[in-house]
Amino acid sequence: MVKEKQAPENPNMKNTTTTNNNNNKMFIGIVWNCVPELKLLLSALLFFCSLITLFQFFPSHLSFSVQDLRHCAVLPPPSSSLPPPPVEIQHQQIKQQDVILQSGVIKRNFNTYGTAAYNFILMSAYRGGLNTFAVIGLSSKPLHVFAKPTYVCEWVPHNGTENSTVAGVKILPDWGYGRVYTVVVVNCTFPSAVGHDRSGGRLFVHASTSGGGDANFNLTDTIEAVEEAPGSLNPVQFTAPPKYDYLYCGSSLYGNLSPQRIREWIAYHVKMFGEKSHFVIHDAGGVHPDVMAVLRPWVEKGYVTVQDIREEERFDGYYHNQFLIVNDCLHRYRFMAKWMFFFDVDEFIFVPKKSTLKTVMDSLSEYTQFTIEQRTISNKLCYLDDHPGKIYRYTFNPS
């Protein structure tokens, strides 16, 4: 019996088998060690597939797409590390340095920057007739207290005829109560009618500081106060019967006003003034929504006009620029009423018994203006003074 000769062992195959066994053991070890992670991954995949299945049953307007999910994974853009843009100096001037004169004296220099207050702040301008205008605005109070600014009025017609120029007359109606700004009314009255042919034109006011603020300069600002389009002038407005018997010009309203008090005040005076009356309310921040709700029915009935003047709060004037506002109201409505009244919403007009506002006003028909004596509000309707022959009537406070 012949025994078969065994083939010699291949050392490379042995090494390969050993290596495969080791790799299998390593793979099993890795899988075994990563069982929790695999469970988490499989759970996440199962949850994701479930969501996709559910999305198919959602309405079209609630559908999602892969693009939507991609947006969720987008990282926020990196914050910009660029430096801020450089500050631009628009009006750079050469700084004047101190110098030593030949005499040994040190000459000091002063460098000016900016403007402390405006030369003129235009609010409005109105015709007062065929040859006269009123220009209402604010101006720097120190300029008018310590200097002599001047105004020149110029009418430039649209038809190309010769311009008309006249010196403006300034009026300071706030009795010196101004703060940073004071009220200025510039009256421009020309020797003859301007624009009366209805060709249109423009009124310019040239406001000069006359060395006020800086004696080295006479700065002049040109202000376009009025522009009349051709055919817009209606001369009849200056002579036609007025629309209202009585018109009320209110002061600037500010603060937390009581809607109930405004309701009482407007109802009381509408009844007293009658159907041919109108009330102009100026809102400087006091007409909040509750107050506006009280005024709105009167606005809809045509008794009240509300003007938003909150922009004037930018300019520091006396009492919310009260004198500016009432002067604007005076010139704006002067040809629309027989009589105009100026008082506050915490004041009530009272007339004696057996009298009406009409009988009182008829007795004053020979006058162009009058003042009403003010009495402090009391909880008593009438109060007899100790002095004989004097009866002081007080208004009644409903509170």
Residue pairs with C-beta under 8 A, 6 or more apart in sequence:
31 38
55 63
55 64
58 64
93 111
95 111
96 109
96 110
96 111
97 109
98 106
98 107
98 108
98 109
99 106
99 107
99 109
100 106
100 107
101 107
112 214
116 140
116 213
117 139
117 140
117 141
117 142
117 143
117 180
117 181
118 138
118 139
118 140
118 181
118 315
119 139
119 140
119 143
119 149
119 207
119 209
119 219
119 221
120 137
120 138
120 139
120 184
120 205
120 207
120 221
120 223
121 137
121 138
121 139
121 181
121 315
122 135
122 136
122 137
122 223
122 225
123 136
123 137
123 138
123 312
123 324
123 328
124 135
124 136
124 137
124 328
124 331
124 332
125 133
125 134
125 135
125 136
125 203
125 225
125 226
126 133
126 134
126 136
126 226
126 331
126 332
126 334
127 133
127 226
127 233
127 238
128 134
128 331
128 334
129 238
130 193
130 194
130 195
130 196
130 235
130 238
131 189
131 190
131 191
131 192
131 193
131 194
132 187
132 188
132 189
132 190
133 153
133 187
133 188
133 189
133 203
133 225
133 226
134 185
134 186
134 187
134 188
134 331
135 153
135 168
135 185
135 186
135 187
135 188
135 203
135 205
135 223
135 225
136 183
136 184
136 185
136 324
136 327
136 328
136 331
137 183
137 184
137 186
137 324
138 181
138 182
138 183
138 184
138 315
138 317
138 321
138 324
139 149
139 181
139 182
139 184
139 207
140 180
140 181
140 182
140 213
141 178
141 179
141 180
141 181
141 182
142 212
142 213
143 149
143 209
143 212
143 213
144 170
144 172
144 182
144 184
145 182
146 212
147 209
147 210
147 211
147 212
147 213
148 210
148 212
149 170
149 207
149 208
149 209
149 210
149 212
150 167
150 168
150 207
150 208
150 210
151 167
151 168
151 169
151 170
151 186
151 205
151 206
151 207
151 208
152 165
152 166
152 167
152 168
152 205
152 206
152 208
153 165
153 166
153 167
153 168
153 186
153 188
153 190
153 203
153 204
153 205
153 206
154 163
154 164
154 165
154 203
154 204
154 205
154 206
155 163
155 164
155 165
155 190
155 194
155 195
155 201
155 202
155 203
155 204
156 163
156 201
156 202
156 203
156 204
157 163
157 194
157 195
157 199
157 200
157 201
158 199
158 200
158 201
158 202
158 230
159 197
159 199
159 200
159 201
164 190
164 191
164 192
164 194
166 188
166 189
166 190
166 191
168 186
168 187
168 188
168 205
169 186
169 187
169 189
170 184
170 185
170 186
170 187
171 184
171 185
171 186
171 187
172 178
172 182
172 183
172 184
172 185
173 183
173 185
173 323
173 327
174 182
174 183
174 317
174 318
174 323
175 323
176 182
177 318
177 319
177 323
178 317
178 318
179 316
179 317
179 318
180 315
180 316
180 317
181 315
181 316
181 317
181 321
182 317
183 317
183 321
183 323
183 324
183 327
185 327
186 205
188 203
188 205
194 201
195 201
195 228
195 233
196 233
196 235
198 230
198 231
198 232
198 233
199 230
200 227
200 228
200 229
200 230
200 231
200 232
200 233
201 227
201 228
202 224
202 226
202 227
202 228
203 224
203 225
203 226
203 227
204 222
204 223
204 224
204 225
205 222
205 223
205 225
206 220
206 221
206 222
206 223
207 220
207 221
207 222
207 223
208 218
208 219
208 220
209 217
209 218
209 219
209 220
210 218
211 217
211 218
213 219
237 335
238 335
240 335
242 335
242 336
242 337
242 338
243 276
243 278
243 336
243 337
244 276
244 277
244 278
244 336
244 337
244 338
245 273
245 274
245 276
245 277
245 337
245 338
245 339
245 358
246 273
246 274
246 276
246 277
246 278
246 337
246 338
246 339
246 340
246 341
246 357
246 361
247 277
247 278
247 279
247 280
247 333
247 336
247 337
247 339
247 340
247 341
248 269
248 273
248 277
248 278
248 279
248 280
248 340
248 341
248 342
248 343
249 280
249 326
249 329
249 330
249 333
249 340
249 341
249 342
250 279
250 280
250 281
250 282
250 329
250 344
250 345
251 282
251 319
251 320
251 322
251 325
251 326
251 342
251 344
252 282
252 284
252 286
252 309
252 312
252 319
252 320
252 321
252 322
252 325
253 281
253 282
253 283
253 284
253 285
253 286
253 287
253 345
254 284
254 285
254 286
254 320
255 285
255 286
256 286
256 288
257 286
257 287
257 288
257 291
257 345
259 290
259 291
259 293
259 294
261 345
261 346
262 291
262 294
262 295
262 345
263 294
264 398
265 345
265 346
265 348
266 279
266 294
266 295
266 298
266 303
266 304
268 348
269 277
269 279
269 348
269 349
270 277
270 279
270 298
270 303
272 349
272 351
272 357
273 357
274 357
274 358
277 303
278 302
278 303
278 304
278 305
278 333
278 336
278 337
279 298
279 303
279 304
279 305
280 304
280 305
280 307
280 329
280 333
281 287
281 295
281 304
281 305
281 306
281 307
282 307
282 309
282 325
282 329
283 306
283 307
283 308
283 309
283 310
284 309
284 310
284 312
284 313
284 320
284 321
284 325
285 310
285 313
287 295
287 306
292 306
295 304
295 306
298 304
299 305
299 306
309 321
309 325
312 320
312 321
312 324
312 325
313 320
315 321
317 323
317 324
326 342
329 340
330 340
330 342
333 340
334 340
338 361
339 361
341 349
343 349
343 372
347 374
347 395
348 395
348 396
349 357
349 372
350 393
350 394
350 395
351 357
351 360
352 393
364 370
375 392
375 393
375 394
375 395
376 394
377 394
377 395
377 396
377 397
378 394
378 395
378 396
378 397
379 396
379 397
380 394
380 396
381 393
381 394
381 396
382 391
382 392
382 393
382 394
383 392
383 393
383 394
384 391
384 392
385 391
385 392
